[in-house]
Structure formats: structure tokens, C-alpha cells
């Protein structure tokens, strides 16, 4: 049986990813803060799955919990680090910004590092990290969030180089979604897509062992524009 862990499985992309991977026959380890949501999800899915409550704001505890879940499951070939927080930054509030840094940078790094070390020990595996199209531009009203996602994408690119140097069959996939209809999205801008459609493309990227995928694919064009448009034009909108 194929086994996978989804970190950040209680809502949005992570929740739907659990649904679609379970339909493909995966046995899942579900990790997130909200135990009731994880239990409800586990009960909904076909087969038997594992629930582990964790909060990436405490990276050290999350590391211990990930290791315990891997040991409980026995053998895991796929780990998806999907946890992340984001909110508008109309004012510069250290409480808000420090939480984003703790979860999106420290927590993400801890989970990705431990996943990589586990796959090296195992002799192979697949690490998937969920970043954002926001990694490609700075924004005055979401400056910390965008900066944390730039870190995520850069870190995964470096991890991909490390996987190559290991000469082991380890795949590193960077997922960069645009506007997906999830609870994190405060409004529904033009181009927002249903979460089921977005996750279907993520699953395809996982199955194809892609290095990188924009979700949905149209965002590849938009990402490219951020590098050629004048900064003054971008700042009028973000």
C-alpha cells in the first residue's frame, strides 16, 4: 500500500488532497492543528488512516510528532508540506508577521528537512512543498507572506539540488498555486478556481514527479510577467 503524510490537512488544498490521494489508494497520515477536522476527514476517507495533531508554530514539537507518525505508519514514500498561514498586512503588526515567519519559514523548514533526512535513510521518496505564486513578487499589503513564500520556493530549489547530489531516487516538487477557492482566500478575484480542480493538477504533478508546477497552469504566464513589468506598474495593484 502506498503511504503518504499531508502536513496541513485540515482544510483547503490539504483536505482535498487527502480526498484525492485516498481515492488513489494511499494510506494517509493527516497532520494539522484542528483534531476535530482531522478526525472528520479520516472518517470520511475510504480505508484506515492516521491522525496526528500538530502546530508548526512550535517547530521542535512538530518534528517530534512527524517522527512519531512516520514510525507509526511504518514506511512513507510521500510527504506533502502544505501548512501555511497568511493574512492581510494593512498595518505592520509583529504578532501577525511573527506567526507567518514561524509557520511558513521555521515550521516549513523543520518539516522539509526531516522529510529529506528520512528519505535519505529510506533510500528514496518524494517531498512536495506548497509555496505560492506570491513567491515571484513583493507586495506592500502582504509583504511578509510573499517573502515567506519566496523562501519556500528557494529552499525547495536548494533541496532539489541536494537530492540530485545524493544520487538517490528522491523527488522534490514545488507547487505554486495562484487563486484557489480555499478559506485562506479572503475574496474571489478573477481567475479563482475550485479547489478540486486545483488539487487534481497537484496530484498529476505528484504522479508525474514534476520538479515544479504552477496551479493552475495559466499562472506560469503571470509569474513570468512579474519579472518584465515595471515595478511602478506592479505596485499599483499589490
Secondary structure as GFF3:
##gff-version 3
##sequence-region A 1 238
A	DSSP	beta_strand	3	7	.	.	.	ID=ss1
A	DSSP	alpha_helix	12	23	.	.	.	ID=ss2
A	DSSP	beta_strand	27	32	.	.	.	ID=ss3
A	DSSP	alpha_helix	35	44	.	.	.	ID=ss4
A	DSSP	beta_strand	50	53	.	.	.	ID=ss5
A	DSSP	alpha_helix	59	73	.	.	.	ID=ss6
A	DSSP	beta_strand	78	81	.	.	.	ID=ss7
A	DSSP	alpha_helix	94	101	.	.	.	ID=ss8
A	DSSP	pi_helix	102	107	.	.	.	ID=ss9
A	DSSP	alpha_helix	108	122	.	.	.	ID=ss10
A	DSSP	beta_strand	124	130	.	.	.	ID=ss11
A	DSSP	three_ten_helix	133	136	.	.	.	ID=ss12
A	DSSP	alpha_helix	143	166	.	.	.	ID=ss13
A	DSSP	beta_strand	169	177	.	.	.	ID=ss14
A	DSSP	alpha_helix	195	207	.	.	.	ID=ss15
A	DSSP	beta_strand	212	215	.	.	.	ID=ss16
A	DSSP	alpha_helix	219	225	.	.	.	ID=ss17
A	DSSP	alpha_helix	231	235	.	.	.	ID=ss18
###
